[in-house]
């Protein structure tokens, strides 16, 4: 409100009503200014959103592609680790087979050597 209303409480009823009307009109004018500024701000935001929306959509698409790629790579890594695990598990069996074969060959060689002496 204006200082006139707080300082000048004396006067006729018509003067007081006139001052009140002037104060309301002043507030109405300021409210109109605020609404106009808010409208300009909304327009600016909409324009900026139009500018940034394609970039944001491109970023979202790239993120989705990266997630898919990451999931695919994770699946391939898991398959690779399972394959390595299976191969490592089969090696002790293969080593055992080779050891038995070697032992059999040595025994046969010893028998042959005994027969020849």
C-alpha positions, 0 to 999 in steps of 0.5 A, spaced: 500 500 500 502 507 499 504 511 505 498 516 504 494 511 507 498 510 513 499 517 514 493 520 512 487 517 516 483 523 517 478 526 511 472 524 509 469 517 507 469 519 500 477 521 500 478 514 504 474 511 498 478 514 493 485 513 496 483 505 497 480 505 489 487 508 487 491 503 491 487 497 488 488 500 481 495 501 483 496 494 485 492 491 479 497 495 474 503 492 478 499 485 477 498 486 470 506 487 469 507 481 473 502 477 469 506 480 463 513 478 465 510 471 467 507 470 460 514 472 457 518 468 461 513 462 459 514 463 452 522 464 453 522 457 457 517 454 451 522 456 446 528 453 450 525 447 450 524 447 443 531 448 442 533 443 447 528 437 446 531 434 440 538 434 444 535 431 450 531 426 446 538 424 442 541 423 449 536 419 451 537 414 445 544 414 446 543 412 453 538 406 451 543 404 446 549 404 451 545 400 456 543 395 450 550 394 448 552 394 456 547 388 457 550 385 450 557 385 453 555 382 459 552 376 456 558 375 452 563 376 458 558 371 462 558 366 456 566 367 455 567 365 463 563 359 463 567 357 457 573 358 461 570 355 467 568 348 463 575 348 459 579 349 466 574 343 469 576 339 464 584 340 464 585 335 470 581 330 467 586 330 461 592 331 465 590 324 469 589 321 463 595 323 460 599 321 467 595 314 466 597 313 459 605 315 461 605 310 467 602 305 462 608 306 457 613 306 463 610 299 465 610 296 458 617 299 457 620 296 463 617 289 461 620 289 455 627 291 458 626 285 463 624 281 457 630 283 453 635 282 459 
